[in-house]
Structures are given as C-alpha cells and as structure tokens.
Amino acid sequence: MKLPKFMSALVVAFVIVITHGLAHASQFTIAIMQDEKNAAQKYKALEAYLVHKGIQLSFVETANYSSAAVMFATGKADAMFSGSAIAGIFIMKELAVPLVRPVGRDNISIYHAVVLGPKGSPKFSGRADYFKGKKVAFTALASSGEVYFHSIPDVKLAQANVLKLGSHDACIDALSKGAVNIAIVKNRVWERHRKEHPSIDVVGEDAAENPDNTRNSMVVLHTFREPLLFSTPL
C-alpha cells in the first residue's frame, strides 16, 4: 500500500511506538486538527496502512489546537499531531515526548509570524500601542499567532479586541472581509494565499523562527516514551 511522501518518513516510528502502546491500551487514538477544509483526509492513507499492518487505531478529528491539546492532556488521545508551541509546552511539562518531524520537499523547515493589515496600513511599530483600539485575529495557541501576540511587551495594556480563530486561513479571511483590522498568521500560509487577497499587505513580521510542518509531526504521551526513535524514509 503506497503512502503519500510526507507520511513515509513517519510510518516506521508510528508502528513501533503504537505496538509498544498497545500493551497498555486496546485502542491507540491519534488526535488530528480539522482546522482546514478536508485537512483530515490526508491521514486516511496512513490509517489504512497501519490497519493493514494489524495496528488497531483510530483518528479523532478536533476543531483546533486547543481542543486537541485538552484531549491529549486528559488522556483521551494517546498521541497527536502538534504545532511547535503546544509540543514545547507538553514536553516542558513532561506530558509528552517528541517522535518525529518531517522536512518539506522544498527543504524548508522553519517559519515565522507576519502581521497583516489592509493595503496602505501603517507599518507595525513593534510596540503594543500599535494594537490599541484595533480588532486583531490570530490562531489560538499557535506560535505564529497567540504566542507571538502575547510576546509583545505590555500588549495587554493595548486592550485590543482579540478574535481567536481555528486556523491562519480563517484569520486571513476575517481580515479580507473587514471583520478585523489586523491578522497575525504564519508566513508560509500567507505566501500561499497572498495572490487571492490583493487588498492585504504585510505590515510587520517576527524576527524569530519556528520549526515548520509540525502539524505533520507526532508527540506521544509520556507513558509511551520507550522506545523513542527517529525513523528514516521507507
């Protein structure tokens, strides 16, 4: 059974860790974010592959990072595909261990936050007062969304009207429809959609970088930590 290329580097690690986990659970459950249209469909081939190999598992779709994180932290999922911010929090709290993260076919494995506004908007000053009186959209718990916004010194003093959405795409859409004044999103998502939104421009960006494609990476519950391994492509 042939798998999409982005999955092939993960399968060996999945099979071994899942097999280990089944000694403790009758069903291995993986949480996936359904924050984009048809996002869950790309995992169907992986599910079929593992079932074919005799691994009993199920994928549970969640609306956003927050609900997936709660499900994982409360033990309702044995593993999850996670963004870098959530994975970092889980690892620091010793709730999870990382398994594997792929690199894109373009050899890019980093991203950063960009601040978007209507074309002609003033450039982001880097100061919290830029957001004063503005409606700001970003993705909850995303390193290039909520985490970046709250990293801005004294940002709470700006008392911005915040709208937390389930995906970067939704934030861009909200800005394009005039529902918000500012959107903070992942630069690679913006690059994918910029031609569709000529009325939007980048007014600022984060100088820091984050590990990319972590949606397709897996962290597993700390109780499944042995054996921990990094796989090579099949």
C-alpha positions as CSV (number, residue, x, y, z in Angstrom):
1,M,0.0,0.0,0.0
2,K,1.6,3.3,-1.1
3,L,1.6,6.3,1.2
4,P,1.9,10.0,0.4
5,K,5.5,11.1,0.5
6,F,5.1,13.3,3.6
7,M,3.9,10.3,5.6
8,S,6.5,7.8,4.5
9,A,9.2,9.1,6.9
10,L,6.8,8.7,9.9
11,V,5.5,5.2,9.4
12,V,8.3,3.1,11.0
13,A,8.3,5.2,14.1
14,F,4.4,5.1,14.3
15,V,4.3,1.3,14.0
16,I,6.9,0.7,16.7
17,V,5.6,3.2,19.2
18,I,2.0,2.2,18.6
19,T,2.9,-1.5,19.1
20,H,4.5,-0.6,22.4
21,G,1.5,1.4,23.4
22,L,-0.9,-1.4,22.7
23,A,0.5,-3.3,25.7
24,H,-1.3,-0.6,27.8
25,A,-4.4,0.2,25.7
26,S,-6.8,-1.8,23.5
27,Q,-7.1,1.1,21.0
28,F,-4.4,3.6,20.1
29,T,-6.0,7.0,19.4
30,I,-4.4,9.9,17.5
31,A,-5.8,13.4,17.6
32,I,-5.7,15.4,14.4
33,M,-6.7,19.0,13.8
34,Q,-9.5,19.6,11.3
35,D,-8.8,23.3,11.1
36,E,-8.8,23.5,7.3
37,K,-11.3,22.1,4.8
38,N,-10.6,18.4,4.2
39,A,-7.5,18.5,6.4
40,A,-8.2,15.1,7.9
41,Q,-8.4,13.4,4.6
42,K,-4.7,13.3,4.1
43,Y,-4.3,10.9,7.1
44,K,-6.7,8.3,5.7
45,A,-3.9,6.6,3.8
46,L,-1.8,6.3,7.0
47,E,-4.8,4.9,8.9
48,A,-5.4,2.3,6.1
49,Y,-1.7,1.4,6.1
50,L,-1.5,0.8,9.8
51,V,-4.7,-1.2,9.9
52,H,-3.3,-3.3,7.1
53,K,-0.3,-3.9,9.3
54,G,-2.5,-5.1,12.1
55,I,-2.4,-2.0,14.2
56,Q,-5.7,-1.2,15.8
57,L,-6.0,2.6,16.0
58,S,-8.4,5.4,15.4
59,F,-8.1,9.1,14.4
60,V,-10.1,11.6,16.3
61,E,-10.7,14.9,14.5
62,T,-10.6,18.1,16.6
63,A,-11.7,21.6,15.7
64,N,-8.5,23.4,16.7
65,Y,-5.2,23.1,18.7
66,S,-6.9,23.9,22.0
67,S,-9.4,21.0,21.8
68,A,-6.7,18.6,20.7
69,A,-4.4,19.7,23.5
70,V,-7.1,19.2,26.1
71,M,-7.9,15.8,24.7
72,F,-4.3,14.8,24.7
73,A,-3.5,16.2,28.2
74,T,-6.6,14.4,29.7
75,G,-5.6,11.1,28.2
76,K,-8.4,10.9,25.7
77,A,-5.8,10.6,22.9
78,D,-2.6,8.6,23.1
79,A,-0.8,10.8,20.5
80,M,-1.4,14.0,18.5
81,F,0.0,15.9,15.5
82,S,1.0,19.1,17.1
83,G,2.2,22.6,16.4
84,S,5.6,23.7,17.8
85,A,4.2,25.8,20.7
86,I,1.9,23.1,22.0
87,A,4.6,20.4,21.6
88,G,7.1,22.6,23.5
89,I,4.6,23.2,26.4
90,F,3.8,19.4,26.6
91,I,7.5,18.5,26.6
92,M,8.4,21.0,29.2
93,K,5.6,19.8,31.5
94,E,6.8,16.2,30.8
95,L,3.4,15.2,29.4
96,A,4.8,14.1,26.1
97,V,7.9,13.2,24.2
98,P,8.6,14.2,20.5
99,L,8.6,11.4,17.9
100,V,9.5,12.8,14.5
101,R,9.1,15.9,12.4
102,P,9.4,15.9,8.6
103,V,11.2,18.4,6.4
104,G,9.3,19.7,3.4
105,R,10.2,18.7,-0.2
106,D,11.5,22.2,-0.6
107,N,13.9,21.6,2.3
108,I,12.3,24.4,4.3
109,S,11.6,23.6,7.9
110,I,11.1,27.0,9.5
111,Y,8.5,29.7,9.5
112,H,7.7,33.0,11.3
113,A,4.8,35.2,12.1
114,V,3.7,38.0,9.9
115,V,1.4,40.9,10.8
116,L,-1.2,41.7,8.1
117,G,-3.3,44.7,7.5
118,P,-5.3,46.4,4.7
119,K,-3.1,47.7,2.0
120,G,-1.8,51.2,2.9
121,S,-1.9,50.5,6.7
122,P,0.9,52.0,8.9
123,K,3.8,49.6,9.4
124,F,3.9,47.7,12.7
125,S,6.0,49.6,15.1
126,G,6.9,46.6,17.2
127,R,5.2,48.3,20.2
128,A,2.0,47.3,21.9
129,D,0.3,50.6,21.3
130,Y,0.0,49.7,17.6
131,F,-2.9,47.4,18.5
132,K,-4.8,50.0,20.6
133,G,-8.4,50.2,19.5
134,K,-7.9,47.5,16.8
135,K,-9.6,44.2,16.2
136,V,-6.9,41.6,16.0
137,A,-7.3,38.0,14.7
138,F,-4.8,35.1,15.4
139,T,-4.9,31.4,15.9
140,A,-5.2,30.2,19.5
141,L,-2.0,28.6,20.9
142,A,-0.1,29.0,17.6
143,S,3.5,30.1,17.9
144,S,2.9,32.5,15.0
145,G,-0.4,33.6,16.4
146,E,-1.4,33.9,20.0
147,V,2.1,33.1,21.4
148,Y,3.7,35.8,19.2
149,F,1.0,38.4,20.1
150,H,1.5,37.8,23.8
151,S,5.3,38.0,23.5
152,I,5.0,41.7,22.6
153,P,5.9,43.7,25.7
154,D,2.9,45.3,27.5
155,V,0.5,44.1,24.9
156,K,-2.3,43.7,27.5
157,L,-2.2,47.4,28.1
158,A,-3.3,48.0,24.5
159,Q,-6.6,46.4,25.3
160,A,-7.0,45.2,21.7
161,N,-10.2,43.4,20.7
162,V,-8.9,39.9,20.2
163,L,-10.5,37.3,18.0
164,K,-9.1,33.8,18.4
165,L,-9.7,31.6,15.3
166,G,-9.1,27.9,14.5
167,S,-6.6,28.5,11.6
168,H,-4.4,31.0,9.9
169,D,-6.6,30.8,6.8
170,A,-9.6,31.9,8.9
171,C,-7.7,34.9,10.2
172,I,-6.8,36.0,6.7
173,D,-10.4,35.5,5.7
174,A,-11.6,37.6,8.6
175,L,-9.2,40.4,7.6
176,S,-10.2,40.3,4.0
177,K,-13.9,40.6,5.0
178,G,-13.3,43.6,7.2
179,A,-14.2,41.7,10.4
180,V,-10.8,42.6,12.0
181,N,-8.2,45.3,11.4
182,I,-5.1,43.1,11.9
183,A,-4.3,39.4,11.4
184,I,-1.2,37.7,12.8
185,V,-0.5,34.5,10.8
186,K,2.1,32.0,9.7
187,N,4.2,33.5,6.8
188,R,4.0,30.3,4.7
189,V,0.2,30.3,4.9
190,W,0.1,33.9,3.8
191,E,2.5,33.2,0.9
192,R,0.2,30.5,-0.3
193,H,-2.8,32.9,-0.3
194,R,-1.4,36.3,-1.0
195,K,-2.4,36.4,-4.6
196,E,-6.1,35.8,-3.6
197,H,-6.0,38.9,-1.4
198,P,-4.5,41.9,-3.2
199,S,-6.1,44.3,-0.7
200,I,-4.0,42.9,2.2
201,D,-0.3,43.6,2.8
202,V,2.4,42.6,5.3
203,V,2.8,45.4,7.8
204,G,5.3,43.7,10.1
205,E,6.9,40.3,11.0
206,D,8.6,38.4,13.7
207,A,12.4,38.1,13.5
208,A,12.4,34.8,15.3
209,E,11.9,31.4,13.5
210,N,9.9,28.3,14.5
211,P,10.2,24.7,13.3
212,D,7.8,24.2,10.4
213,N,5.4,21.4,9.4
214,T,4.9,20.3,13.0
215,R,1.2,19.6,12.1
216,N,2.6,16.5,10.5
217,S,4.8,15.6,13.5
218,M,3.8,13.4,16.3
219,V,4.2,13.7,20.0
220,V,3.2,10.7,22.2
221,L,2.1,10.6,25.8
222,H,5.0,10.3,28.2
223,T,3.8,6.8,29.3
224,F,4.6,5.6,25.8
225,R,8.2,7.0,25.7
226,E,10.0,3.7,25.3
227,P,11.2,3.1,22.8
228,L,11.8,6.6,21.4
229,L,13.3,6.6,17.9
230,F,13.7,8.7,14.8
231,S,12.7,7.0,11.6
232,T,14.2,7.1,8.1
233,P,12.1,7.2,4.9
234,L,10.6,3.9,3.8
